[in-house]
């Protein structure tokens, strides 16, 4: 193996290893949001809406934070 190949391999493995932490945090947030919204649902349609809200909760969070900061 040449030096450039070793360097490229090291850089790639470091980048891939550090990417896993954000995915785990998002997964925990997804599960928590699903539990939160699921507990508030009473009908079949609300359960479907709870799943949708759990998937897009970061958009709600960013919107509310930006609204409070800017507005």
CHARMM-style PDB file with segment names, atoms N, HN, CA, C and O in Angstrom:
ATOM      1  N   UNK     1       0.833  -1.178   0.000  1.00  0.00      PROA
ATOM      2  CA  UNK     1       0.000   0.000   0.000  1.00  0.00      PROA
ATOM      3  C   UNK     1       0.874   1.235   0.000  1.00  0.00      PROA
ATOM      4  O   UNK     1       1.886   1.296   0.698  1.00  0.00      PROA
ATOM      5  N   UNK     2       0.484   2.194  -0.768  1.00  0.00      PROA
ATOM      6  HN  UNK     2      -0.338   2.145  -1.335  1.00  0.00      PROA
ATOM      7  CA  UNK     2       1.241   3.437  -0.811  1.00  0.00      PROA
ATOM      8  C   UNK     2       0.775   4.358   0.310  1.00  0.00      PROA
ATOM      9  O   UNK     2      -0.251   4.118   0.946  1.00  0.00      PROA
ATOM     10  N   UNK     3       1.545   5.412   0.538  1.00  0.00      PROA
ATOM     11  HN  UNK     3       2.378   5.608   0.021  1.00  0.00      PROA
ATOM     12  CA  UNK     3       1.198   6.353   1.599  1.00  0.00      PROA
ATOM     13  C   UNK     3      -0.115   7.077   1.324  1.00  0.00      PROA
ATOM     14  O   UNK     3      -0.889   7.320   2.250  1.00  0.00      PROA
ATOM     15  N   UNK     4      -0.374   7.421   0.074  1.00  0.00      PROA
ATOM     16  HN  UNK     4       0.255   7.223  -0.678  1.00  0.00      PROA
ATOM     17  CA  UNK     4      -1.610   8.138  -0.249  1.00  0.00      PROA
ATOM     18  C   UNK     4      -2.828   7.232  -0.044  1.00  0.00      PROA
ATOM     19  O   UNK     4      -3.893   7.708   0.349  1.00  0.00      PROA
ATOM     20  N   UNK     5      -2.677   5.934  -0.308  1.00  0.00      PROA
ATOM     21  HN  UNK     5      -1.811   5.548  -0.627  1.00  0.00      PROA
ATOM     22  CA  UNK     5      -3.780   5.001  -0.097  1.00  0.00      PROA
ATOM     23  C   UNK     5      -4.067   4.853   1.397  1.00  0.00      PROA
ATOM     24  O   UNK     5      -5.229   4.816   1.800  1.00  0.00      PROA
ATOM     25  N   UNK     6      -3.022   4.767   2.219  1.00  0.00      PROA
ATOM     26  HN  UNK     6      -2.078   4.797   1.892  1.00  0.00      PROA
ATOM     27  CA  UNK     6      -3.207   4.678   3.672  1.00  0.00      PROA
ATOM     28  C   UNK     6      -3.889   5.919   4.211  1.00  0.00      PROA
ATOM     29  O   UNK     6      -4.799   5.807   5.033  1.00  0.00      PROA
ATOM     30  N   UNK     7      -3.478   7.091   3.774  1.00  0.00      PROA
ATOM     31  HN  UNK     7      -2.739   7.181   3.107  1.00  0.00      PROA
ATOM     32  CA  UNK     7      -4.066   8.338   4.229  1.00  0.00      PROA
ATOM     33  C   UNK     7      -5.532   8.406   3.827  1.00  0.00      PROA
ATOM     34  O   UNK     7      -6.381   8.799   4.626  1.00  0.00      PROA
ATOM     35  N   UNK     8      -5.825   8.027   2.600  1.00  0.00      PROA
ATOM     36  HN  UNK     8      -5.135   7.707   1.950  1.00  0.00      PROA
ATOM     37  CA  UNK     8      -7.208   8.047   2.123  1.00  0.00      PROA
ATOM     38  C   UNK     8      -8.061   7.084   2.946  1.00  0.00      PROA
ATOM     39  O   UNK     8      -9.192   7.415   3.304  1.00  0.00      PROA
ATOM     40  N   UNK     9      -7.535   5.904   3.247  1.00  0.00      PROA
ATOM     41  HN  UNK     9      -6.617   5.636   2.955  1.00  0.00      PROA
ATOM     42  CA  UNK     9      -8.272   4.918   4.039  1.00  0.00      PROA
ATOM     43  C   UNK     9      -8.522   5.435   5.442  1.00  0.00      PROA
ATOM     44  O   UNK     9      -9.625   5.275   5.965  1.00  0.00      PROA
ATOM     45  N   UNK    10      -7.519   6.057   6.070  1.00  0.00      PROA
ATOM     46  HN  UNK    10      -6.624   6.187   5.645  1.00  0.00      PROA
ATOM     47  CA  UNK    10      -7.677   6.608   7.413  1.00  0.00      PROA
ATOM     48  C   UNK    10      -8.721   7.711   7.438  1.00  0.00      PROA
ATOM     49  O   UNK    10      -9.566   7.739   8.333  1.00  0.00      PROA
ATOM     50  N   UNK    11      -8.680   8.605   6.487  1.00  0.00      PROA
ATOM     51  HN  UNK    11      -7.994   8.583   5.760  1.00  0.00      PROA
ATOM     52  CA  UNK    11      -9.638   9.710   6.445  1.00  0.00      PROA
ATOM     53  C   UNK    11     -11.054   9.189   6.262  1.00  0.00      PROA
ATOM     54  O   UNK    11     -11.986   9.679   6.900  1.00  0.00      PROA
ATOM     55  N   UNK    12     -11.218   8.220   5.412  1.00  0.00      PROA
ATOM     56  HN  UNK    12     -10.462   7.822   4.893  1.00  0.00      PROA
ATOM     57  CA  UNK    12     -12.547   7.680   5.164  1.00  0.00      PROA
ATOM     58  C   UNK    12     -13.080   6.966   6.400  1.00  0.00      PROA
ATOM     59  O   UNK    12     -14.254   7.131   6.730  1.00  0.00      PROA
ATOM     60  N   UNK    13     -12.269   6.186   7.090  1.00  0.00      PROA
ATOM     61  HN  UNK    13     -11.315   6.052   6.822  1.00  0.00      PROA
ATOM     62  CA  UNK    13     -12.744   5.452   8.253  1.00  0.00      PROA
ATOM     63  C   UNK    13     -13.049   6.390   9.415  1.00  0.00      PROA
ATOM     64  O   UNK    13     -13.980   6.120  10.173  1.00  0.00      PROA
ATOM     65  N   UNK    14     -12.311   7.469   9.583  1.00  0.00      PROA
ATOM     66  HN  UNK    14     -11.555   7.688   8.967  1.00  0.00      PROA
ATOM     67  CA  UNK    14     -12.593   8.433  10.642  1.00  0.00      PROA
ATOM     68  C   UNK    14     -13.902   9.147  10.365  1.00  0.00      PROA
ATOM     69  O   UNK    14     -14.705   9.331  11.279  1.00  0.00      PROA
ATOM     70  N   UNK    15     -14.138   9.554   9.123  1.00  0.00      PROA
ATOM     71  HN  UNK    15     -13.486   9.405   8.380  1.00  0.00      PROA
ATOM     72  CA  UNK    15     -15.377  10.235   8.769  1.00  0.00      PROA
ATOM     73  C   UNK    15     -16.587   9.331   8.950  1.00  0.00      PROA
ATOM     74  O   UNK    15     -17.629   9.789   9.420  1.00  0.00      PROA
ATOM     75  N   UNK    16     -16.473   8.084   8.595  1.00  0.00      PROA
ATOM     76  HN  UNK    16     -15.627   7.712   8.214  1.00  0.00      PROA
ATOM     77  CA  UNK    16     -17.596   7.161   8.740  1.00  0.00      PROA
ATOM     78  C   UNK    16     -17.860   6.851  10.206  1.00  0.00      PROA
ATOM     79  O   UNK    16     -19.017   6.683  10.591  1.00  0.00      PROA
ATOM     80  N   UNK    17     -16.845   6.772  11.018  1.00  0.00      PROA
ATOM     81  HN  UNK    17     -15.905   6.909  10.705  1.00  0.00      PROA
ATOM     82  CA  UNK    17     -17.029   6.451  12.426  1.00  0.00      PROA
ATOM     83  C   UNK    17     -17.711   7.588  13.167  1.00  0.00      PROA
ATOM     84  O   UNK    17     -18.507   7.330  14.071  1.00  0.00      PROA
ATOM     85  N   UNK    18     -17.431   8.826  12.821  1.00  0.00      PROA
ATOM     86  HN  UNK    18     -16.785   9.036  12.087  1.00  0.00      PROA
ATOM     87  CA  UNK    18     -18.017   9.942  13.542  1.00  0.00      PROA
ATOM     88  C   UNK    18     -19.447  10.226  13.107  1.00  0.00      PROA
ATOM     89  O   UNK    18     -20.159  10.952  13.801  1.00  0.00      PROA
ATOM     90  N   UNK    19     -19.881   9.685  11.995  1.00  0.00      PROA
ATOM     91  HN  UNK    19     -19.302   9.095  11.431  1.00  0.00      PROA
ATOM     92  CA  UNK    19     -21.231   9.956  11.499  1.00  0.00      PROA
ATOM     93  C   UNK    19     -22.295   9.181  12.268  1.00  0.00      PROA
ATOM     94  O   UNK    19     -23.469   9.546  12.201  1.00  0.00      PROA
ATOM     95  N   UNK    20     -21.937   8.143  12.984  1.00  0.00      PROA
ATOM     96  HN  UNK    20     -20.984   7.847  13.038  1.00  0.00      PROA
ATOM     97  CA  UNK    20     -22.908   7.320  13.676  1.00  0.00      PROA
ATOM     98  C   UNK    20     -23.556   7.982  14.866  1.00  0.00      PROA
ATOM     99  O   UNK    20     -24.680   7.625  15.217  1.00  0.00      PROA
ATOM    100  N   UNK    21     -22.897   8.929  15.501  1.00  0.00      PROA
ATOM    101  HN  UNK    21     -21.983   9.218  15.215  1.00  0.00      PROA
ATOM    102  CA  UNK    21     -23.454   9.565  16.686  1.00  0.00      PROA
ATOM    103  C   UNK    21     -24.691  10.384  16.400  1.00  0.00      PROA
ATOM    104  O   UNK    21     -25.646  10.352  17.177  1.00  0.00      PROA
ATOM    105  N   UNK    22     -24.696  11.115  15.306  1.00  0.00      PROA
ATOM    106  HN  UNK    22     -23.921  11.142  14.675  1.00  0.00      PROA
ATOM    107  CA  UNK    22     -25.862  11.916  14.952  1.00  0.00      PROA
ATOM    108  C   UNK    22     -27.060  11.058  14.618  1.00  0.00      PROA
ATOM    109  O   UNK    22     -28.193  11.419  14.936  1.00  0.00      PROA
ATOM    110  N   UNK    23     -26.825   9.932  13.983  1.00  0.00      PROA
ATOM    111  HN  UNK    23     -25.905   9.639  13.724  1.00  0.00      PROA
ATOM    112  CA  UNK    23     -27.920   9.038  13.641  1.00  0.00      PROA
ATOM    113  C   UNK    23     -28.550   8.451  14.898  1.00  0.00      PROA
ATOM    114  O   UNK    23     -29.769   8.289  14.957  1.00  0.00      PROA
ATOM    115  N   UNK    24     -27.746   8.133  15.893  1.00  0.00      PROA
ATOM    116  HN  UNK    24     -26.756   8.265  15.845  1.00  0.00      PROA
ATOM    117  CA  UNK    24     -28.268   7.578  17.136  1.00  0.00      PROA
ATOM    118  C   UNK    24     -29.098   8.617  17.887  1.00  0.00      PROA
ATOM    119  O   UNK    24     -30.143   8.285  18.446  1.00  0.00      PROA
ATOM    120  N   UNK    25     -28.648   9.854  17.905  1.00  0.00      PROA
ATOM    121  HN  UNK    25     -27.799  10.123  17.450  1.00  0.00      PROA
ATOM    122  CA  UNK    25     -29.398  10.922  18.569  1.00  0.00      PROA
ATOM    123  C   UNK    25     -30.718  11.145  17.852  1.00  0.00      PROA
ATOM    124  O   UNK    25     -31.749  11.315  18.502  1.00  0.00      PROA
ATOM    125  N   UNK    26     -30.705  11.148  16.537  1.00  0.00      PROA
ATOM    126  HN  UNK    26     -29.866  11.010  16.009  1.00  0.00      PROA
ATOM    127  CA  UNK    26     -31.939  11.320  15.779  1.00  0.00      PROA
ATOM    128  C   UNK    26     -32.900  10.161  16.032  1.00  0.00      PROA
ATOM    129  O   UNK    26     -34.106  10.372  16.159  1.00  0.00      PROA
ATOM    130  N   UNK    27     -32.376   8.949  16.104  1.00  0.00      PROA
ATOM    131  HN  UNK    27     -31.397   8.778  16.000  1.00  0.00      PROA
ATOM    132  CA  UNK    27     -33.226   7.784  16.361  1.00  0.00      PROA
ATOM    133  C   UNK    27     -33.879   7.870  17.739  1.00  0.00      PROA
ATOM    134  O   UNK    27     -35.057   7.547  17.886  1.00  0.00      PROA
ATOM    135  N   UNK    28     -33.125   8.300  18.744  1.00  0.00      PROA
ATOM    136  HN  UNK    28     -32.168   8.563  18.625  1.00  0.00      PROA
ATOM    137  CA  UNK    28     -33.714   8.461  20.076  1.00  0.00      PROA
ATOM    138  C   UNK    28     -34.777   9.550  20.082  1.00  0.00      PROA
ATOM    139  O   UNK    28     -35.815   9.407  20.728  1.00  0.00      PROA
ATOM    140  N   UNK    29     -34.522  10.630  19.368  1.00  0.00      PROA
ATOM    141  HN  UNK    29     -33.679  10.747  18.843  1.00  0.00      PROA
ATOM    142  CA  UNK    29     -35.516  11.691  19.249  1.00  0.00      PROA
ATOM    143  C   UNK    29     -36.757  11.216  18.522  1.00  0.00      PROA
ATOM    144  O   UNK    29     -37.873  11.579  18.895  1.00  0.00      PROA
ATOM    145  N   UNK    30     -36.577  10.408  17.491  1.00  0.00      PROA
ATOM    146  HN  UNK    30     -35.671  10.113  17.188  1.00  0.00      PROA
ATOM    147  CA  UNK    30     -37.702   9.856  16.746  1.00  0.00      PROA
ATOM    148  C   UNK    30     -38.563   8.965  17.635  1.00  0.00      PROA
ATOM    149  O   UNK    30     -39.790   9.059  17.606  1.00  0.00      PROA
ATOM    150  N   UNK    31     -37.935   8.113  18.414  1.00  0.00      PROA
ATOM    151  HN  UNK    31     -36.938   8.036  18.437  1.00  0.00      PROA
ATOM    152  CA  UNK    31     -38.673   7.227  19.307  1.00  0.00      PROA
ATOM    153  C   UNK    31     -39.401   8.038  20.381  1.00  0.00      PROA
ATOM    154  O   UNK    31     -40.565   7.773  20.681  1.00  0.00      PROA
ATOM    155  N   UNK    32     -38.719   9.016  20.951  1.00  0.00      PROA
ATOM    156  HN  UNK    32     -37.774   9.231  20.707  1.00  0.00      PROA
ATOM    157  CA  UNK    32     -39.355   9.850  21.966  1.00  0.00      PROA
ATOM    158  C   UNK    32     -40.527  10.630  21.418  1.00  0.00      PROA
ATOM    159  O   UNK    32     -41.565  10.727  22.072  1.00  0.00      PROA
ATOM    160  N   UNK    33     -40.380  11.190  20.223  1.00  0.00      PROA
ATOM    161  HN  UNK    33     -39.536  11.111  19.692  1.00  0.00      PROA
ATOM    162  CA  UNK    33     -41.474  11.939  19.598  1.00  0.00      PROA
ATOM    163  C   UNK    33     -42.635  11.015  19.268  1.00  0.00      PROA
ATOM    164  O   UNK    33     -43.793  11.398  19.434  1.00  0.00      PROA
ATOM    165  N   UNK    34     -42.346   9.816  18.809  1.00  0.00      PROA
ATOM    166  HN  UNK    34     -41.406   9.505  18.674  1.00  0.00      PROA
ATOM    167  CA  UNK    34     -43.413   8.866  18.501  1.00  0.00      PROA
ATOM    168  C   UNK    34     -44.197   8.504  19.756  1.00  0.00      PROA
ATOM    169  O   UNK    34     -45.426   8.456  19.722  1.00  0.00      PROA
ATOM    170  N   UNK    35     -43.507   8.251  20.854  1.00  0.00      PROA
ATOM    171  HN  UNK    35     -42.509   8.291  20.881  1.00  0.00      PROA
ATOM    172  CA  UNK    35     -44.184   7.939  22.110  1.00  0.00      PROA
ATOM    173  C   UNK    35     -45.027   9.129  22.570  1.00  0.00      PROA
ATOM    174  O   UNK    35     -46.170   8.954  22.993  1.00  0.00      PROA
ATOM    175  N   UNK    36     -44.468  10.335  22.487  1.00  0.00      PROA
ATOM    176  HN  UNK    36     -43.540  10.477  22.142  1.00  0.00      PROA
ATOM    177  CA  UNK    36     -45.183  11.532  22.920  1.00  0.00      PROA
ATOM    178  C   UNK    36     -46.456  11.745  22.112  1.00  0.00      PROA
ATOM    179  O   UNK    36     -47.529  11.929  22.686  1.00  0.00      PROA
ATOM    180  N   UNK    37     -46.349  11.721  20.785  1.00  0.00      PROA
ATOM    181  HN  UNK    37     -45.477  11.572  20.319  1.00  0.00      PROA
ATOM    182  CA  UNK    37     -47.509  11.954  19.938  1.00  0.00      PROA
ATOM    183  C   UNK    37     -48.499  10.792  19.999  1.00  0.00      PROA
ATOM    184  O   UNK    37     -49.707  11.004  19.896  1.00  0.00      PROA
ATOM    185  N   UNK    38     -47.998   9.571  20.164  1.00  0.00      PROA
ATOM    186  HN  UNK    38     -47.017   9.399  20.247  1.00  0.00      PROA
ATOM    187  CA  UNK    38     -48.856   8.383  20.228  1.00  0.00      PROA
ATOM    188  C   UNK    38     -49.756   8.435  21.460  1.00  0.00      PROA
ATOM    189  O   UNK    38     -50.922   8.048  21.391  1.00  0.00      PROA
ATOM    190  N   UNK    39     -49.227   8.907  22.577  1.00  0.00      PROA
ATOM    191  HN  UNK    39     -48.280   9.222  22.633  1.00  0.00      PROA
ATOM    192  CA  UNK    39     -50.016   8.983  23.804  1.00  0.00      PROA
ATOM    193  C   UNK    39     -51.152   9.992  23.695  1.00  0.00      PROA
ATOM    194  O   UNK    39     -52.148   9.864  24.407  1.00  0.00      PROA
ATOM    195  N   UNK    40     -51.032  10.976  22.836  1.00  0.00      PROA
ATOM    196  HN  UNK    40     -50.223  11.080  22.258  1.00  0.00      PROA
ATOM    197  CA  UNK    40     -52.061  11.991  22.690  1.00  0.00      PROA
ATOM    198  C   UNK    40     -53.134  11.606  21.682  1.00  0.00      PROA
ATOM    199  O   UNK    40     -54.162  12.277  21.593  1.00  0.00      PROA
ATOM    200  N   UNK    41     -52.915  10.541  20.923  1.00  0.00      PROA
ATOM    201  HN  UNK    41     -52.080   9.996  20.995  1.00  0.00      PROA
ATOM    202  CA  UNK    41     -53.854  10.147  19.868  1.00  0.00      PROA
ATOM    203  C   UNK    41     -55.013   9.340  20.453  1.00  0.00      PROA
ATOM    204  O   UNK    41     -54.849   8.579  21.407  1.00  0.00      PROA
ATOM    205  N   UNK    42     -56.210   9.534  19.838  1.00  0.00      PROA
ATOM    206  HN  UNK    42     -56.342  10.152  19.063  1.00  0.00      PROA
ATOM    207  CA  UNK    42     -57.402   8.814  20.281  1.00  0.00      PROA
ATOM    208  C   UNK    42     -58.061   8.000  19.172  1.00  0.00      PROA
ATOM    209  O   UNK    42     -58.814   7.070  19.458  1.00  0.00      PROA
ATOM    210  N   UNK    43     -57.794   8.329  17.929  1.00  0.00      PROA
ATOM    211  HN  UNK    43     -57.183   9.085  17.696  1.00  0.00      PROA
ATOM    212  CA  UNK    43     -58.432   7.617  16.824  1.00  0.00      PROA
ATOM    213  C   UNK    43     -57.378   7.139  15.833  1.00  0.00      PROA
ATOM    214  O   UNK    43     -56.198   7.475  15.934  1.00  0.00      PROA
ATOM    215  N   UNK    44     -57.846   6.337  14.865  1.00  0.00      PROA
ATOM    216  HN  UNK    44     -58.804   6.064  14.782  1.00  0.00      PROA
ATOM    217  CA  UNK    44     -56.928   5.779  13.878  1.00  0.00      PROA
ATOM    218  C   UNK    44     -56.218   6.878  13.086  1.00  0.00      PROA
ATOM    219  O   UNK    44     -55.013   6.796  12.849  1.00  0.00      PROA
ATOM    220  N   UNK    45     -56.959   7.894  12.683  1.00  0.00      PROA
ATOM    221  HN  UNK    45     -57.938   7.960  12.876  1.00  0.00      PROA
ATOM    222  CA  UNK    45     -56.370   9.004  11.935  1.00  0.00      PROA
ATOM    223  C   UNK    45     -55.329   9.754  12.751  1.00  0.00      PROA
ATOM    224  O   UNK    45     -54.307  10.182  12.216  1.00  0.00      PROA
ATOM    225  N   UNK    46     -55.583   9.913  14.035  1.00  0.00      PROA
ATOM    226  HN  UNK    46     -56.414   9.566  14.470  1.00  0.00      PROA
ATOM    227  CA  UNK    46     -54.614  10.599  14.892  1.00  0.00      PROA
ATOM    228  C   UNK    46     -53.363   9.759  15.102  1.00  0.00      PROA
ATOM    229  O   UNK    46     -52.272  10.308  15.253  1.00  0.00      PROA
ATOM    230  N   UNK    47     -53.504   8.429  15.115  1.00  0.00      PROA
ATOM    231  HN  UNK    47     -54.390   7.983  14.992  1.00  0.00      PROA
ATOM    232  CA  UNK    47     -52.325   7.570  15.217  1.00  0.00      PROA
ATOM    233  C   UNK    47     -51.448   7.697  13.964  1.00  0.00      PROA
ATOM    234  O   UNK    47     -50.221   7.726  14.058  1.00  0.00      PROA
ATOM    235  N   UNK    48     -52.087   7.772  12.798  1.00  0.00      PROA
ATOM    236  HN  UNK    48     -53.084   7.748  12.721  1.00  0.00      PROA
ATOM    237  CA  UNK    48     -51.319   7.981  11.565  1.00  0.00      PROA
ATOM    238  C   UNK    48     -50.636   9.346  11.576  1.00  0.00      PROA
ATOM    239  O   UNK    48     -49.486   9.476  11.157  1.00  0.00      PROA
ATOM    240  N   UNK    49     -51.350  10.356  12.055  1.00  0.00      PROA
ATOM    241  HN  UNK    49     -52.284  10.250  12.396  1.00  0.00      PROA
ATOM    242  CA  UNK    49     -50.770  11.687  12.158  1.00  0.00      PROA
ATOM    243  C   UNK    49     -49.614  11.706  13.167  1.00  0.00      PROA
ATOM    244  O   UNK    49     -48.636  12.429  12.977  1.00  0.00      PROA
ATOM    245  N   UNK    50     -49.725  10.924  14.220  1.00  0.00      PROA
ATOM    246  HN  UNK    50     -50.520  10.337  14.375  1.00  0.00      PROA
ATOM    247  CA  UNK    50     -48.648  10.836  15.216  1.00  0.00      PROA
ATOM    248  C   UNK    50     -47.375  10.278  14.590  1.00  0.00      PROA
ATOM    249  O   UNK    50     -46.277  10.747  14.889  1.00  0.00      PROA
ATOM    250  N   UNK    51     -47.518   9.287  13.731  1.00  0.00      PROA
ATOM    251  HN  UNK    51     -48.410   8.906  13.489  1.00  0.00      PROA
ATOM    252  CA  UNK    51     -46.346   8.720  13.050  1.00  0.00      PROA
ATOM    253  C   UNK    51     -45.717   9.757  12.132  1.00  0.00      PROA
ATOM    254  O   UNK    51     -44.495   9.902  12.098  1.00  0.00      PROA
ATOM    255  N   UNK    52     -46.548  10.478  11.390  1.00  0.00      PROA
ATOM    256  HN  UNK    52     -47.541  10.360  11.418  1.00  0.00      PROA
ATOM    257  CA  UNK    52     -46.038  11.518  10.495  1.00  0.00      PROA
ATOM    258  C   UNK    52     -45.337  12.624  11.277  1.00  0.00      PROA
ATOM    259  O   UNK    52     -44.259  13.071  10.884  1.00  0.00      PROA
ATOM    260  N   UNK    53     -45.932  13.066  12.371  1.00  0.00      PROA
ATOM    261  HN  UNK    53     -46.807  12.703  12.691  1.00  0.00      PROA
ATOM    262  CA  UNK    53     -45.317  14.117  13.185  1.00  0.00      PROA
ATOM    263  C   UNK    53     -43.994  13.646  13.784  1.00  0.00      PROA
ATOM    264  O   UNK    53     -43.044  14.423  13.882  1.00  0.00      PROA
ATOM    265  N   UNK    54     -43.931  12.383  14.180  1.00  0.00      PROA
ATOM    266  HN  UNK    54     -44.703  11.752  14.100  1.00  0.00      PROA
ATOM    267  CA  UNK    54     -42.690  11.855  14.750  1.00  0.00      PROA
ATOM    268  C   UNK    54     -41.565  11.852  13.718  1.00  0.00      PROA
ATOM    269  O   UNK    54     -40.399  12.029  14.070  1.00  0.00      PROA
ATOM    270  N   UNK    55     -41.909  11.654  12.446  1.00  0.00      PROA
ATOM    271  HN  UNK    55     -42.857  11.511  12.160  1.00  0.00      PROA
ATOM    272  CA  UNK    55     -40.885  11.640  11.405  1.00  0.00      PROA
ATOM    273  C   UNK    55     -40.362  13.031  11.079  1.00  0.00      PROA
ATOM    274  O   UNK    55     -39.203  13.176  10.693  1.00  0.00      PROA
ATOM    275  N   UNK    56     -41.197  14.054  11.227  1.00  0.00      PROA
ATOM    276  HN  UNK    56     -42.139  13.936  11.541  1.00  0.00      PROA
ATOM    277  CA  UNK    56     -40.798  15.406  10.823  1.00  0.00      PROA
ATOM    278  C   UNK    56     -40.651  16.360  12.009  1.00  0.00      PROA
ATOM    279  O   UNK    56     -40.679  17.576  11.818  1.00  0.00      PROA
ATOM    280  N   UNK    57     -40.496  15.840  13.225  1.00  0.00      PROA
ATOM    281  HN  UNK    57     -40.474  14.853  13.380  1.00  0.00      PROA
ATOM    282  CA  UNK    57     -40.395  16.705  14.402  1.00  0.00      PROA
ATOM    283  C   UNK    57     -39.224  17.681  14.342  1.00  0.00      PROA
ATOM    284  O   UNK    57     -39.348  18.770  14.903  1.00  0.00      PROA
ATOM    285  N   UNK    58     -38.097  17.372  13.701  1.00  0.00      PROA
ATOM    286  HN  UNK    58     -37.997  16.488  13.245  1.00  0.00      PROA
ATOM    287  CA  UNK    58     -37.024  18.380  13.653  1.00  0.00      PROA
ATOM    288  C   UNK    58     -37.444  19.648  12.909  1.00  0.00      PROA
ATOM    289  O   UNK    58     -36.989  20.743  13.242  1.00  0.00      PROA
ATOM    290  N   UNK    59     -38.308  19.504  11.904  1.00  0.00      PROA
ATOM    291  HN  UNK    59     -38.677  18.615  11.633  1.00  0.00      PROA
ATOM    292  CA  UNK    59     -38.774  20.685  11.184  1.00  0.00      PROA
ATOM    293  C   UNK    59     -39.590  21.586  12.100  1.00  0.00      PROA
ATOM    294  O   UNK    59     -39.442  22.808  12.064  1.00  0.00      PROA
ATOM    295  N   UNK    60     -40.452  20.988  12.922  1.00  0.00      PROA
ATOM    296  HN  UNK    60     -40.572  19.996  12.951  1.00  0.00      PROA
ATOM    297  CA  UNK    60     -41.223  21.771  13.893  1.00  0.00      PROA
ATOM    298  C   UNK    60     -40.301  22.470  14.885  1.00  0.00      PROA
ATOM    299  O   UNK    60     -40.507  23.635  15.223  1.00  0.00      PROA
ATOM    300  N   UNK    61     -39.294  21.753  15.343  1.00  0.00      PROA
ATOM    301  HN  UNK    61     -39.126  20.807  15.068  1.00  0.00      PROA
ATOM    302  CA  UNK    61     -38.356  22.302  16.325  1.00  0.00      PROA
ATOM    303  C   UNK    61     -37.593  23.491  15.747  1.00  0.00      PROA
ATOM    304  O   UNK    61     -37.505  24.540  16.386  1.00  0.00      PROA
ATOM    305  N   UNK    62     -37.050  23.340  14.566  1.00  0.00      PROA
ATOM    306  HN  UNK    62     -37.120  22.488  14.047  1.00  0.00      PROA
ATOM    307  CA  UNK    62     -36.284  24.425  13.933  1.00  0.00      PROA
ATOM    308  C   UNK    62     -37.185  25.621  13.671  1.00  0.00      PROA
ATOM    309  O   UNK    62     -36.772  26.763  13.876  1.00  0.00      PROA
ATOM    310  N   UNK    63     -38.408  25.374  13.221  1.00  0.00      PROA
ATOM    311  HN  UNK    63     -38.743  24.447  13.055  1.00  0.00      PROA
ATOM    312  CA  UNK    63     -39.345  26.468  12.956  1.00  0.00      PROA
ATOM    313  C   UNK    63     -39.632  27.262  14.232  1.00  0.00      PROA
ATOM    314  O   UNK    63     -39.602  28.493  14.218  1.00  0.00      PROA
ATOM    315  N   UNK    64     -39.908  26.565  15.322  1.00  0.00      PROA
ATOM    316  HN  UNK    64     -39.932  25.566  15.333  1.00  0.00      PROA
ATOM    317  CA  UNK    64     -40.221  27.243  16.576  1.00  0.00      PROA
ATOM    318  C   UNK    64     -39.018  28.000  17.129  1.00  0.00      PROA
ATOM    319  O   UNK    64     -39.173  29.101  17.657  1.00  0.00      PROA
ATOM    320  N   UNK    65     -37.824  27.427  17.016  1.00  0.00      PROA
ATOM    321  HN  UNK    65     -37.697  26.533  16.587  1.00  0.00      PROA
ATOM    322  CA  UNK    65     -36.618  28.099  17.496  1.00  0.00      PROA
ATOM    323  C   UNK    65     -36.345  29.365  16.678  1.00  0.00      PROA
ATOM    324  O   UNK    65     -36.062  30.421  17.243  1.00  0.00      PROA
ATOM    325  N   UNK    66     -36.428  29.260  15.377  1.00  0.00      PROA
ATOM    326  HN  UNK    66     -36.658  28.402  14.918  1.00  0.00      PROA
ATOM    327  CA  UNK    66     -36.198  30.420  14.536  1.00  0.00      PROA
ATOM    328  C   UNK    66     -37.262  31.495  14.739  1.00  0.00      PROA
ATOM    329  O   UNK    66     -36.963  32.689  14.716  1.00  0.00      PROA
ATOM    330  N   UNK    67     -38.494  31.065  14.937  1.00  0.00      PROA
ATOM    331  HN  UNK    67     -38.736  30.095  14.955  1.00  0.00      PROA
ATOM    332  CA  UNK    67     -39.570  32.026  15.185  1.00  0.00      PROA
ATOM    333  C   UNK    67     -39.351  32.777  16.489  1.00  0.00      PROA
ATOM    334  O   UNK    67     -39.593  33.981  16.564  1.00  0.00      PROA
ATOM    335  N   UNK    68     -38.897  32.077  17.506  1.00  0.00      PROA
ATOM    336  HN  UNK    68     -38.700  31.098  17.446  1.00  0.00      PROA
ATOM    337  CA  UNK    68     -38.655  32.752  18.792  1.00  0.00      PROA
ATOM    338  C   UNK    68     -37.411  33.653  18.746  1.00  0.00      PROA
ATOM    339  O   UNK    68     -37.367  34.679  19.425  1.00  0.00      PROA
ATOM    340  N   UNK    69     -36.417  33.281  17.960  1.00  0.00      PROA
ATOM    341  HN  UNK    69     -36.452  32.448  17.408  1.00  0.00      PROA
ATOM    342  CA  UNK    69     -35.207  34.091  17.854  1.00  0.00      PROA
ATOM    343  C   UNK    69     -35.413  35.336  16.985  1.00  0.00      PROA
ATOM    344  O   UNK    69     -34.917  36.418  17.301  1.00  0.00      PROA
ATOM    345  N   UNK    70     -36.139  35.166  15.906  1.00  0.00      PROA
ATOM    346  HN  UNK    70     -36.542  34.287  15.649  1.00  0.00      PROA
ATOM    347  CA  UNK    70     -36.276  36.242  14.944  1.00  0.00      PROA
ATOM    348  C   UNK    70     -37.565  37.047  15.095  1.00  0.00      PROA
ATOM    349  O   UNK    70     -37.693  38.139  14.542  1.00  0.00      PROA
ATOM    350  N   UNK    71     -38.494  36.510  15.832  1.00  0.00      PROA
ATOM    351  HN  UNK    71     -38.390  35.622  16.282  1.00  0.00      PROA
ATOM    352  CA  UNK    71     -39.736  37.183  15.739  1.00  0.00      PROA
ATOM    353  C   UNK    71     -40.478  37.654  16.872  1.00  0.00      PROA
ATOM    354  OT1 UNK    71     -41.552  38.233  16.709  1.00  0.00      PROA
TER     355      UNK     71
END
